[in-house]
């Protein structure tokens, strides 16, 4: 690290003018039934993970506040969603795909106009570097356009009448109903919109609750949501989950639960639904993605990828490498180079050029990481890097732990922070058995050059996880590739292509091949009397 850990936080006048927030954002509105209603009740204050130094004292930068809604407002929002969906008869679920795309394009245009406001709030609220915050915004816009293109292709494939065994049929995908969307704090824009956008564009109506961190960044988009979609199609609520989303689930009126976060919360909310067979769940949950470094691996390549995989955005990614298995023959060389590379990383404020390690948004995370480190040290691990694990308010200096054993908490728990557990192995069966025994099954990274051994690993591992990365870190992108998981890591698949399917259901209109039916079908299609039964082709 290049900075003095005790002097990393700035004074107010050291914040670059182009990165500063002009004023605190006291949000009083929530979106319901196409209206921004003013809230006069209790609010939740929002503080940045960035501390400001004044008179040799540090205090978190206050960013503003947002409404704490309750059961009454949640049911108000639910009523608006029910009215908009109208048991599938509403304007939005019955609207032609082409028309829904037009609404989405208008929203995207207005969203792009708010880029600077959203990016700065994203940076300040969760401590993500400005560069990565920009990347998250741009990737979200790209995701919307990719989704529109995928939907056009899907609709083109459905724009024909099929005939089988004297039955004419048109098969399309229809919406599922009222959808509750909740995204994660580490990607509060991109991964939230990876749920929100396909749910909306497939004709569902949505109740959206922002993540626990990254709430204010939605505020610049409220007018776009209000102006670009029909009343009640998108509704946005704020507050504690037990008083809002839990009440919605208990009503039994929710058809789709789209959530990225912890399995503990997901399970509680799912169980609250009185009619589980009605509920479709789209979940992105925990992961403990391992790296396996084989004895013939290119050590420098492996270290570079493992540094990025384990410490990008402080390791706060579900796809982060959260445990590293290194063959005993090269463990010493790997560890030495890993520590050297780590010490070159830049620690600082999220607006600084090239910064890698930034403040953590969760106030209790530094203490949790400290407990993991202390547990590992008591059970025989050491901290390989100088100053590893030291805490300065919201900063946690990355800690490389070695050798880690199965008795340590960090062996199984998803740390979701800058703690890097490394252990050596003698036989490849050891890391493979770890994956077999794990409750998680998202991805794995394998580093090596022996094609025979790699092939022997690929075949069983694709049945343990959903993505095997060869000589590269685990990651979600590109968004056109499947993003899912086995075991407790996910339900449903969230690529651009698959998300359209997970938020919809195949449905069809069918008729026997008799003259009267053919006449009826012809008159409906040629007269454009139905949005579903149609052979219109979207260009």
N, C-alpha and C positions, 0 to 999 in steps of 0.2 A: 504494500500500500504506500502511496506517495504522501498522504496527508498525516499530520499529527492528529491522533485520534481524539485528543482532548480539545482540539481547536477546529473541529470540522464544521461546526454550525456557524452561520453568518449573523452579522447584525442586519437590521432592516435595510440600511443604506447600502449593504453589500450585495443585495439581491439585484440582478440586472433589471433595468427598467422594462425591457421587453418581456421579461419572465414574471414580473410582479403582477399580482392581482390588484386591480384599481380600487376595489371595495369588497367588503364582506358581503356574502350573498345570503340574505335572510329570505329563504323561500317560504312563501305562504300559500302557494297554490297546489292543488292536485287535480288531475284530469279525470273527469267523469262525464259520460254521455255527451262528449264533444264540447264540454265547458270547463274552463279553468276556474274552479271554485276556490274562494278565499277561505283559509283556515284560521280560526281564532283561538284554537286550543293549544295544548302543550307542544313544544318543539324539541328536537334533538340537536344539540350543538355539534358542530363538525370541526375537528382539529386536524391539522396536517401532521404527518409523521416528521415534518421538518420543524426543528426547534429554532427559535430566534434568540440571539444573545443580546442582552441589554443589562448594563451595569454588572457585568460578570455573572449574570444569572441567565439560565436557559428556561424558556417556556414554549410550549407548542404553539405554532401559528394557528390562530383561530380563523376559519374560513367562512363560517356562517352557520346556518341552521336549516332544518327541514321539518315538516309536520310529523307529529306522532298521531296517526289516525287510529281508530279503534273499530270495534265490531259494527257499530252503526254505519260508519262510512264504508266499511267493507261490503256490507249488504246493499248499500246504496250503489256501489260500483257493480256488484253482482246483478242487481236489478237492471242496470243499464246494459250490461252484457247480454242478459237474457232477452231483453227487448230487441237488441240489435240482431241477435241470432234468430230469435223468434221460431224456435224449434226447427231450424233449417230453412225457414221461409223468408228470412230477412233479405234485404237488398244485397248485403255483402256476401253471404254464402251462396246466393243464387246468381250472382253477377258473372258475366262472361270473364274468362281469364284475361283476355286482352284489356278489359276495363280495369281489373284489379292491378294489372301491371302499370297502367297509366297513373293510378293513384300512388303506387310505390315509386315511380320515377319522379313524380312531383315532390314526394317526401325526400327523396335522395338529393334533389336539387336544393331544397331548403336546408337539409342537413349539412351539405358541403359548405354552405354560407356561414355555418357556425363552427367551422373547424378550429379556428384559433381559440375560441372560448372553451370548447370541449377539451382540446388538447392540454391547455394550461390547467384546467380544473383536474383533469386526469393525473397530470404530473403532481400537482399539489396534494391531491386527496390520498393517493396511494404510494407516492414516492417513486413512481416509475420514471425512468430517464425521459427527458423531453424527446429525444430521438425515438425511443421505443413507444412513447405516447403518440407521436405523429404516425409511426408505423402502424400502431393499433387502429387509429382512425382510418388511415388509407386502406388498410386491409379490410376493414368493415365495409367501406364503400365498394371495394372490389368484390367482396362477398355478396353484396346486394345485387350488383350487376351480373355476377356469375349465377346467382339464384334465378334471376329473371331469364337469363339465357337457357338455363336448365329447364325452367318451367315451360318456356316456348317449345323446346324440343319434346318435352313430355306431352304437351297438348297437341303438337303435330302428330305424334304417334297415335293419339286417341281420336283424331279427327276423321274417323272412317267407320263405316258400318261393316261388321264382320258377319260371316254366315258359316254355321257349323250344324250339321244334322238337321237341316231345315229350320234352324232358328237364326233369325237376324238379331244382332246385339251391338250396342255401342257401349264400350267400357271406358269409363273415366275414373278419375280420382276425386272424391268428394271430401269436404271438411268433416271434422269430428265433433266440433262444438265449442264450448267455452274452455279456454286454455289459460292456465295460470303459469306465468313465466318468472323464474327467479335465476339470475345469473351469479357468477362468482366475483369476489372483490379483486382478484388478481388480473382479470380481463373483464372489467365491468361494462365495457362497451362491446368489444368484439364477440366474446363468447355469449353474452346476453343476447346480442342481435342474431347470433347463429341459431338461437331458439326463436326469438321474436319474429324475425323476417319470414322464414318459411311457414311458421304458424299462421301469420297474417295472410300471406299471399296465396295460401291454399284455401282461404275462405273461412278460417276460424276467427272467432272474436277473442280478444286477449285482455287479460288482467295482468298487469306487469308490476312487480315489486322489485325495485333496484336492490343491488347488493348492499351488504352492511357497510362497506367502504366503497366510495365511488358513487355517491348518491347525487351530489350537487351537479355533477357533470351532465346529468340528464336534463337539468333545468333549461339550458339553451335550446333544447330540442322540443320542449313542450308545445310551443306554438306550431311547429311543423307537424307533430302528431295531431294536434287539434284541427289544423286547417286542411290537412291532406287526406284524412280518412273520415268516413261517415260517422255520425254520432254513435257512441257506444261500442264501436269496433275495437278501439284501443283505449284502455282505461289504466291509469297509473296511480298506485297507492303507496303510502309510506307508513312506517311504524314498526312495531315489534311483530315478529311472525306469529306468535301465539295469539295475538289479538286481531290479526288480519287474515293471513293465509290459512292458519289453522281453522278459523271460523268458516272460511269459504269451503274448505275441504269437508268440514263437519256437515255442511248443508247438503252434500250429495249432489250438488248442481254442477260440479266441475267435471269436465269430460277428459281433459288432458292436463297432466302435471309435468311441466318441463322445468327441470332443475339441474343446476350444476353447483356442487358443494359437497358437504359431508353426508355419508350414508346414514349417520345417526339422525340428522335432521330430516332427511328424505324419508326414512322409515317411519318416523313419528307422524309426519304429515300424510303419508300414504295410508297409515293405519287409521287416521281420523276419518277417512272417507267411508261412509256406511255402505256403499255399493261398489266394492273393489273390482268387480267384473266389468263395470262400466268405465272404469278409469284406465286410460292409457298413460303409462309413465315413460318419459324421455329423460334419462338421467346420465349425468357425467359426474362420477364420484371419485373416491380416493385412488391413488396409485402409489406403488413403491417400485418404480422402474429400476431394474438393475443394469449395470454395465458388466460385461464379462470380457476381460482382457486375457487373451490366449498367449502362450509363451512365444509364438512367432509374430506377434503383433508389432506394427510400427509404433514404437513407444511414443514418439513425439506426436504423431497423428492422434493416437489414443488419448494422450494427455490433453491436447488442444480441444478435442471434442468433449472430453469429460469435464474440463473446466467450464466450457460453455453450457454443457448439459446440466451440471450440478449447481452452477452459480449465476447463470443469467437471471436477472431480476431477483437476485438474492436466493435463488432456488425456489421461488414462490410460483412454481408452475406445476400443474398436475403431470405434465410430461417430463419434468425434470428427472435427471438421474439421481436417485436417492440412496443408492448403495452400490459400491464398486467392488467387484470380485477381480483380483489380479493373481495370475499364476505365480506361485512361489519363486519360480526361476527369475522373474523380472520384477517382483514386487518392490525390491529396494530401489532399483533404477526408476521405476514408475513413480514411486512416492517422492523421491528426491526431485524429479523433474516437475511433478505436480506442484510441490511447494514453491519451487522457483517461479513457475508460471503464475501461481496465485499471488505471490509477492509483487508481481508487476501490475496487478490489476489496480485500477483507480477507484478510490473510495471518496465519496463526496456528495454534493448536492445534485438533485436530479437534472438540473439545467446545465451542469458542467459537461463540456465536450469529452467524450470518451469514458464517462463514468460507468462503472460496473456494479459497485456495491453502494446501495443507497439506504436511507432510513426505512424501517419496517412499519407498516400502517397499524398492525394489531398491537395494542398496548400491552397485552399479556404475553406476546410472542418471545421477547427477550428472556423473560423468566423461564418460560417453558424450554427454550433451547439450552439455557443454563442447566436446568435439571437433567436434560438428556446427556449433556457433556459430563456433568458430575457423576451420573450413574455409570457412564462408560469408564470414567477414570477409576472409580471404585472397583470395577470388575476387570481391570487389567489393561485397558487401552491407554494410549498416550496421545497428546496433542502434538502433531508433527511440526506445525508452523508457529513461529514466534507470535505472541499476542493472541493466538487463536482462542476464540470464545469470549474475549473481553467485550464488555458492554459499555457503551456511552449513550445513555438515554435510549433512543430508538435505533441506534446503530448496534449491530452485532458483528464483531470482527469474525470472518469465516474461520471455522475450526475444522481441521483435518484430523479425524480420529483413526488410530491404527494401533494394534490389530483389534478389530471389532469381532465379537463373538455372539452366538445366539442367545446368551444370557442377558445381553444388554437391550435396553428399551429401544435404542436407535436402530437395532437390527430389524425390528418389526414395525415400529411406529413411523408414520409418514411425517417427517420433521417439518416440511414445507418452510424451509429457511436455510441459512448459510452454514449448515453443519454437514460435513462430508464423511460418512463412514466408509472405511476401506478395510477389506480383509483379504488374506491370501488363500489360495486353494491349491491342492495338489492334484486332485482328480476332478475332471469336468463334471462328474456326477454331483459334486457339492453345490455349485450354483444352480444346476438344473433342479436338484431336490428342493432348494430354497424356493424356486418358482412354483414347483408342484405344491409345496406346503403353504404358500402364500395365499392370503384371502383376496389378493389383487391380481389382475391379469390384463394390464393395458399394453405395455410395450417392453422391449428389451433392446439393448445395444450390444452387439458382439464385435470385438476387435481381433482381427487375425488375418492371415494370408493363405493358410492351408485350405485349399478348396474342398478337400475330402472331409476334413474336420468341420468346416463351416456347413457343408451340406448335411452332415450327420446331426448337427445341432439344429439346423433350420427345421427339419421335418418334425421333430417332437415339439419344438418351441412354438411353432405356429398354432399348436393345439393348447398352449398355455396362455399365450397373449395374442393380441390382435394385430401387432405390428412388430416385425423383427428388423432392426436397423443394422446394416452391415457397415462397419467402420464409420459410423456417424452417430451423433447424439439422438435421443428420442425427441420427437416433435410432432406437432399436429399438421402442419402445412405439408403440401398445398391443400387447400380446402376442398378440392375436387376429389381427394383421396378419402377413403373411409376413416372416420375417427370414432372408435368405439372401444369396448373393453369386455373382458370375461369376468366371471365371478362377481366380486363386489365392486368392480370398477365402473360399470356402466349398464344402462338399459337403452337399447336403440342405437342407431348409427347416425352420426352428424356430419357426413360430407354434404356438399352442396346438393348432390344428386339424391342421396339417401334421406336427407332431412325433409324433402318434399313428400316423400313416401311415409315417413314416420308420423308426420302431422296430417295425414289424410288416410282415406280408405278406398279400396277399389269398389266401385258400384256400377251398375249397368241398367240399361233399358233393353228389354228383349221382347221379341214377338215371333210367332210362328209364321212360316212362309205361306201365307194365303193372300189372295188378291186384295181383300179388304184391308189387311194389315199393311201391305205394301203401299196402298193408296194413302193410308193414314200417315205412315212414316214419310212418304214423299211430300205430302202437304205440309207437315210440320217442319221438315228440313228446308224445303224450297221457300216456304213462307217465313222462315226464321222466327218461328213461334216459340222455340225453346232455346235456352242457353246451354242446356246439357245435351240435348239431342240435336247435334249440329255438326256439319262438316266444314265449318269455317277453318281456314288455315292461317295461323299467325305468322306473318313474315318478320 
